[in-house]
Amino acid sequence: MRILYAGSSDIAVPALETLVSLALTGAHEVLGIVSNPDSPRGRHGIPEPTAVSAAAGLLSETLKAKGMPPLVQIKPETLSAEVREQVAALQPDLLVSFAYGRIFGPRFLGIFPQGGINIHPSLLPRYRGPTPIQAAILAGDRETGITIQTLVPEMDAGDILVQERFPLHGSETAGELSAAVARKAALLLPDLLHRLAQGALRGRPQAHEQASFCSLIRKADGCIDWSQSAAAIALRIRAFTPWPLAWTLQGEQYLSILEGKPVPDGQGSHANATPGTVLGIDPQEGILIQTGAGILGVTRLQYRSKKALAWRVFLNGARNFIGSSLG
């Protein structure tokens, strides 16, 4: 099959690498990628490509070394008529999408004789939308998974082709879970594409009435509400690592809480302490902070523009931290 890949973020890179590996064996042909435009990043605002676009550039060198054409890169602001013409000129058979960031309309999907498939890191119909990994952590789910579905002009609503479940151990961050999902998704592709090419794979409709949704995460979402429970705050710390990070204020200083978990009941307890109060330390649990229900033990922190530090090292440079109020 002649495949066009659509993706933007880091999580989508291993799947592209797998597709190129298949192309090198002659199993399929990868024509190119559709990705978001280059965007300004860093202190100087220099435009940089998406992770998928950057990977496509490197993989093109591998293809050229084998005497194969490089990957065409299409990075449009919108999927306009001009873009559709550019894609149609490639004569693709199938669209494979993972974390592209946009919904494909019927005219765009109509370009592909075999339609399109989308990799989604949740057990659909649970957590349709752009942040299913964070949503699973925030909910304290004990398992999650990967769904590969047919592409339809509605967000994550296509028929399910393949679904794989796996347990969550309760300490993974969004970054760690994303990396795991990226690897697992890439491993699912070869067999799925083979079965699609053979016409041996049929989708099953989702139970749309059971659908739940997640939304985009913004920097402000990382702000810690110390009136929440220690358990809820610990979930937010993991869900918002590596971005936007769970953060709070100590006076006018911006402070990220990078690692923390609830301490056992009664340990470090202070009657009538205001949520956000830094109570003290515990050799095993770290810095103890009062919450709306229970105490949070923090073991890794970072002031803005400073290095991330283990709690003991952090306290060496923040001598008035114990007893302060956060939030």
N, C-alpha and C positions, 0 to 999 in steps of 0.2 A: 504494500500500500504506500501511496505517496502522502506523507504526513506533514502537516503544519502544526507547530507547537505554539501555544499561547501561555505566557507566564511572565511574572515580574520579580517576585521576591525570592529570597534565599531558599525557602522550602521547596521551590520548584526546580532547583538546579539538578539534583540527582536524577530526577525523571528525564530531563533533557539529556543528561549524560548517558542514561540507559538507551534512549532512542538512538543516539549517535552510535553507540556500541552495536545496536541491532543493524543500523545502516552499514556499518563496516563489515558485517557478516553477509550482507546482501538480503537480509530478511525483510527489510522495509527501506524506504527512501525518506529521509528527513529533508524537507525542502528549505525550511527556515523557521524563524520565530516571529511572533507578534508580541510586543512588549510595550510597556508604558514609555513615554519619551524620557530622555535624559533630564535630570532635575538637579538644581543647585544643592550642594551639600557641603558640610564643613564650614569652618570659620570664614573662608573666603568666597563661599557660594559658587564654587566652580561646578558647572554641570557634569554629572557623572551618570553612566548608564545604570540600568537596573542590574540586579545580580544575574538574571537570566540573559540579558543582553551581553554582559561582560563574559559570561561563560560561553555564550554562542561564539564570541570572537575567538576565544581560545580553542574551542572545539573545531572551528573552521580550519584552523591551522593543521589539526590532526587529519581532517578530511582531505585537505589539499595535499598533504604529504602522501596520502594513499591514492592520489590522482582523482579525487572526487571533488565535485563543486562545493564551495563554501556555503554556509547557511545564509540565506537571504534574511536581512533584518528589517522588519517593518515596525516602526515605533510611532504610531499616529496619536494625535490628540483625541480624535474621534474616529469611529469606524464609518467613515463617509463613503459616498459613492466612488470617489477616487481610490480609496483604500480597497474597497470591494473589487474594483477592476484590477488593482495590483495583485490581490490575492488570487483572483480568478485566473490571471495570466500564468500562475504557477501550476495550474491544473491539479490541485490537491484532491485526494480522495477522502481524507479524514482529518478532523481537527481534534487535537488533544490539548486540553486546557488544565492548568493547575495554578491557582493563585494569580490569575491575570488581573483581576480587580474590576472587571466590567461585565455587564450582561450582553450577550450576543443576540442581536435581533434576528428575525426570521429571514431577512434578505441576506444577511451575512452567513447564517447557517446553511442557507440554500445553495451556497457555492460548493458545498462538500457532498458528493454523491453518497457517501457512507455516513454522513452526519458528523456529529461530534461527541466526544466523551469528556467528562470533567472529573478530576480527582478532588475529593473534598475530605478534610481531616476530621470527620465526625461520623457517628452512626446515624445517618439520615433516616427519618426526617428530623432528628434531633439536631439543633443548632445549625439551621440554615443561616447563611450570612458570612461576613468577612472575618470573624474572630472565634471560630469554634474551639480552638485549642485553649484559649484563655477562658472561654465560657465553661468548658468541662472542669478546669481547675477551680474556678470560682464557685462552681456548684458542689465541689467536693466529690465528684463522680469517682466511682471505683473502677470504671472501665471506660474506654473510648474506642475509637477505631477509625478506619478509612473506608470511604465509600467511593466507588467509581460508578458514575451515573451517565446516562445520556444527556446531552445538552439540549435544553429547550429554552424558549424566550421568557423564562421565569426563573428567579434565583433558586438554584439548588433543588429544583422540583422534578427533575427527570427520572426516568425509570432506573432502578438499581441493577447494575450489571454484576458487580462484585462488591462484597463487603467483608472486611476482616476486623475482628474484635481483638483487643488486647487489654490486660489489666493495667491499672495505675497504682503505683506503690505509695502515693500520698506525699511524696517529697519532691517530685520533679517540678522544675520551673517550665514556663512556657517555651523558653529557648531550648531546653533539653528535650521537651516533648516534640517540639517542631523538628528538631534534628532526627529524632527517632522516626517520626511520621514520614519525613522525607526519604529516609532509607527504605522503610517498609513499602511505601508507595511505588518507589522505583522497582522493587522486586516483583510487584504484582503485574507490571506492564507487559513483559514478554509473552506470558501465557495468554493474557487477555487479548492482546493484539493478534496473536495467532488464531485464537478462537473466533475473533471478529472476522478475520480474513477468510476463515473457513465457513463463515455463516453459521457457526455452532453456538452462538451466544445470544440469549434472549433476555431482555430486561423484565423486571417485575415492578409494577407501579408502587409508588410510595403510599403510605397511609397518610394522606395529606391532613386529615383531621388531627393527627398526632404531632404535627409540625411545631417546633419551637424555633425561636430566632435569636440571633445575636447581632450586635451592632458594632460600628467602628469604635475603636478606643482612642481617646484623646489624652493629651498630657495631663489635663486637670483630673482625669479619672484616677490617676495614681495618688491623689491627695488622701492621706490616711485620716479617717474619722475615728478618733480614739474612743468615742462613745460606743463603737461597735465592740463585739467580743474579741478576745484574743484569737480564737479560732478563725473568725471571719477575716481579721487583719492578716493572719498568717497565710490564708488562701490568696489574698490580694498581693502579698509580697511575691508569692510564687507565680501568680498569673501575670504580673506586670514586670517580670524579669525575662528578657533584658530591656523591655521598653513598655511603658514610659517610666518604669520603676515606681515602687511605692515610696512616697516622700512625705515629709512633714516640715514644719518650721521650728527652729529653736531660736526664739527671738526673731531676728531678721535673717538668720542663717538658714539656708536651704539644705536639708539633710535627707539623704536617701537611706532607707532601711533595706538592706540587701538580703539578709537572712534572719529569720526569726520564727519561733514556734511557741505555742502555749506551754507554760510551765505546769507541772502537776499541781492539782488542787491543794491550796493551803501553803504551798512553797513560796516564800517571799511575800506573804500576804500582809497588806497594810490596811487597816480599817479606815474607811472614809477618805481614802486617797482619791484625788480628782483624776479622771481619765486623762492620760497624757503625761502624768507625773513620772519622772525617772526615779524609781524607788531605791535602787542600789544594785548590787551585783551578786551573782551566784557562780561559784567556780565551774559548775557544769552547764548552767543555762545561759550565762552571759549577763548582759545588762537587763535589769528587770524594769518593765514599764507597765504602769497600771492602764487597763482598758475598761470599757464599760462592763465587761464580764470576764474576769480572770486576768492573769498577768502574762505579758508577752516577754519571752526571753530572746534578746537580740544578740546575734553573734557576729554580724558584719554590717558596717555602716560606711557612709561616704558623704563628706561635705562637698558642696558644689565646687568644681574646679580642683578638688583634691583627690588623692588616691583612695581607693576602697581599702578598708583596714579591718582586720580582726578586732574584736571588741577590746581586748586588753591593750593593744597598740593604740587604738583610737582614744582610749581614756588617758593615755600618757600625754596626749596633746590637747585634751579637752577636760582640764582638771575641775572645772565647775559644772560638768555635765550632770553628775549625780545630784538630784534634788531639783533640777530644772523642770520646766513645763514645756511640753511639745504641743504643737498644733496652732 
